[in-house]
Amino acid sequence: MCKLIRNSDHKFGSLYILSESTTITGNSFINNKAENGNGAAIYIDYDSIADSRTSVTIDNNRFINNTGEQGIGIFYRDKQINFTLTRNYFENCLSTIDGGSLIHFRNATIQEFLAIDNSFLMSSSDSNKNIYLVEFIMPRILDSNNLISFDSMKIEIRADMTGNIFRIDDALNNVTFSFNNITVFKPQGQSIKQSSISLINADSGTIVLTNSSISNLNSSSYSIVTLTCQNRATLTAQNTTFSDIGLQSTIDSKDIFDSTSK
């Protein structure tokens, strides 16, 4: 078990990974900064010379009060990866830019992606900045039978914040995203008037949402699930409950589900 505390760098944060196979388990990443960069806690790179697939398992770690631009907790880009994220806890990882993200995958070709039993607590935030908890930019999959899977995920919102829980942009090869047993909530009786949270904002991909619960959230500029149909984003929702949702858009009429071809 290691504690990585108060590490700071202009480009990366506390842990830089360049390896074909890595397991990170039972560690704490606290108050780390990538001041003008990505991956304040963990930056996963690839070996361009070996040009091999990267395999990463991140299990039973704590990410608390880390700060950076993109992928504040975990950042990965470009090459092939098998990725497993299990039993981790994320709290108050803040972006220094508008549109920053907590977990960020860009241009990644994914053979396997499993995220199981992870928890997020947002009790400190800058409501003037959009933030994405999990963001995929141009993801690809190697095999059409594979999918990107999130299971048993708990997100508690205790701060005024604006953004998306999951953001999917320009998914390639008709990637399927499976979200099962996702719980997103604001504690009852807690006053968070300025929050505007969207569960899923996708312009592409096949989205499957099952056995989930979204409660006591406000959305002033987003619907809870927003799809852009121009790139053929599709949604299947089963056995999922939306309760005490406040939709207060001043832009146009919004609903829990919204789709647009724009």
N, C-alpha and C positions, 0 to 999 in steps of 0.2 A: 504494500500500500504506500502510495506517495501523495504528498500534498504539494501542488504547484501554486504558489501564492505570490502575487504582486510582480509577475514578470511583465516586462514591457519592451516593445520593439516597434519600429515604424512600419514594418511590413508584416511580420508574423507575431504570434503571441508566445505562449509557454511551451508548446510541443509541436515540433515539425517532424513529419513522418515521410521517409523515402524508403519504402521497403515493399517487397512482394507480399509479405504476410505479417500482420501485426494484430496483437490482442492487447487491449487496454482495459484493465479491470480493477475495481476497488480503489480508485484514486479520487482526489478532490482538486478541482481547478477553481481557484478563488481569486478575484480581483486582478485578473490578467488583462493586458491591453495590447491590441494591435492598433497603434495610434492612427496610422493612415493606411491600414491594410486589413487583411482578412484572417480568419481563424485565430481569434484571440486565445482560445483554449487549445484547439487542435487544428492544425493545417495538414491535410493529407496531400502529398505530391506524388508524382509517378516518375519512374526511371525511364527517361526518353531513350537511353542507350539500350537497355534491356528490352524495352517496348513490351513488357509483359503485363498480365492482369494483376491488379492489386486486390488483396483480400484483407478486410479490416473488420474486427469485432470489437465493439465498445460496450462493456457490460458493467453495470453496478457502479457507476461513477456519479460524482456530484459536480455540477457546473453552477457557480454562484458569483454574481456581480462581475462578470466579464464584459469587456467593452471593445468594440471594433466596428468595422464597416459591414462586410458581408460574412456570413458564416461565423458569427461571434463565438458560438460553441464549437461547431464543426464545419470545415470548409473543404470541398473537393471539386476538382475540375478536370475535364478533358478525357482521360483514358478509361479503359475497362475496369470495372470494380465489382467485387462481391462485398456487400456491406450488411452488417448485422448490428443493430442498436437495441439493447435490452436492459431493462431495469435501471435506467438512468434518471437522475433528477436535475432539472434545470430551473434556476431561480434568478430573476432580475438580470438577464444578460441584455445589455442595452446597446443600441446602434448609435454611432456618431453621425450618421447621415440619414436623410429621408429615403425610405425604401430599403433599409438594411434588413438583414435576416439573421435568425438564430442558427438554423441549419441550412446550408446552401450547397446545392449540387448544380454545376454548370457544365454543359456539353459532355456529360458523363454517359458512357455506354455501360448499361447495368445488366449483369447476368443474374444477380440475385440481390434483392433489397428487402430486408425484414426489420421492422421496428416494432418491438413487443414490450408492453408493460413499462412505458416511459411516462414521467410526470413533469408538468410544467407549472410554475407559479409565477405570475406576473403581478408583483405588488409595488413596483416602481417603474415609471415610464415617462416619456416625453410625449404628451398628447399632440404636439405639433409635428411629430414625425410619424410617417407610416412605418410599420414594422411587420415582417413576415416571420412566423415561427419556423415554418419549413418551406423552402423555395426550391423549385426545380426549373432550370432554364435549359431548354433544348435537350431533355433526357431522351435516351434511346435504350431499347432492350435488344439483347442478342437473339432471343428466341421468343416467338409470338405466344408461346405457352406460358411464359414467365410474366410476372407482374410486380409492381412496387406495392408492398403491403405494410399497412399500419394497423396494429391490433392492440387493444387494451391501452388506450392513451387517455390521460387525464390532464385537462388544462383548466386551471383556476385563475380567474381574472380579478385582481383586487386594486387595479390602478386604472386611471383614465388613459386609454390608449386607442390608437387608430391603426387598422391594418387587417391582414388576413392570417388565419391560422395556417392554411395551406394555399400556396400560390403555384400554379402550373402554367408555364409559358412555352409555347411552341414545342409541345411533345411530338417526337417523331416516331414513325413505325406503329402508330396507333397504340401507344403505351396504355396499359390498364393500371389504374390506381385503386387499390382496395383499402377502404377505411371501415374497420369493424370495431365495435365497442369503444367508440370515441365519446368521451364526456367533456363538454365545455360548459362552464358555469361561472356565474358571479354569485358570491354568497348572498343569501337573502338578507335584506335589511341594510346592505352596504350601499352607500350613496356614491355611485360612479356615473355622473351625469354626462360626461363628455365622451365616453367610450363609443367607438364605432367599429364593430368587429364583424368580419365576414369569416365564416367557417372555411369555405372553399371558393377561390376565384380562379377559374381555369379558362384558357382560350383554346384548349386542345386536350386530347386524351379521352379515355373511357373511364368515367368515375363511377365507382360502386360504393355506396354508403349503406351500411347495415348495422342494426342492433346498437344504435347510438342515441345520445341524449344531449340536447343543446337547450340551455335554460337561462332565463334572467339576463339576457344580453340586450344592448341597444345597438342600433345601426342607423346612423344619420346620413351616410353617403353610400352604403353598400346594401345589397340584399345579403341574407345569411349564406345563400349559395348563389353564385353568379357564374354563368357560362356564356362564353362568346362562341356563337355557332358558326362563325365564318370559317374557323379551322376545325369544325366538326367535333367539338366537345360534346360528350353525351353523359347523361346521368341516370343511374338506377338507384333508387332509395327504397329500402325495405326495413320495416320494424324499427323506425327511427322517430323519436319524439322531439318536437319543437314546442317549448312552453315559455310563457312570459317574455316574449320577444317584442322589443320596442323598435318600430320602424318609423323614423322621423325625418325622412329625406326632404331637403328643401330644393333638391334638383328636379326630381320628377317622382312619379308614383313608384314605390318599391314594394316588394313582397318578400316572403321567405325565399322563394325561388325566382330567379330572373334570368332570362336568356335574351341575347341580342345578336344581331348579325353585323353590328357596326365594328 
